Amino acid sequence: MKFQIVKGKSEKQPYFWRIVASNGQTLAVSENYVQKASAKKAVESVISNAAGATIEDLA
C-alpha cells in the first residue's frame, strides 16, 4: 500500500492524495488542497493517527 500525492485538473485546488493498494486499486481519495505541502502534511497526519483509529459500524 502507498500514498500518492497527485496534481489534478483543478486550477484553484490542484493537489490531492490517494491511498493505492499493492494491486493498483485506489482505496481512498482526499479532498483537494491549494498547496502540495498541505496535501503532504495531511498524508503525514493520516499515517501517524491511523493506528489509533476504530471501526464504527453504522449499518
Residue, then its C-alpha position, 0 to 999 in steps of 0.5 A: m500500500k502507498f500514498q500518492i500525492v497527485k496534481g489534478k485538473s483543478e486550477k484553484q485546488p490542484y493537489f490531492w492524495r490517494i491511498v493505492a493498494s499493492n494491486g493498483q486499486t485506489l482505496a481512498v481519495s482526499e479532498n483537494y488542497v491549494q498547496k502540495a505541502s498541505a496535501k503532504k502534511a495531511v498524508e503525514s497526519v493520516i499515517s501517524n493517527a491511523a493506528g489509533a483509529t476504530i471501526e464504527d459500524l453504522a449499518 
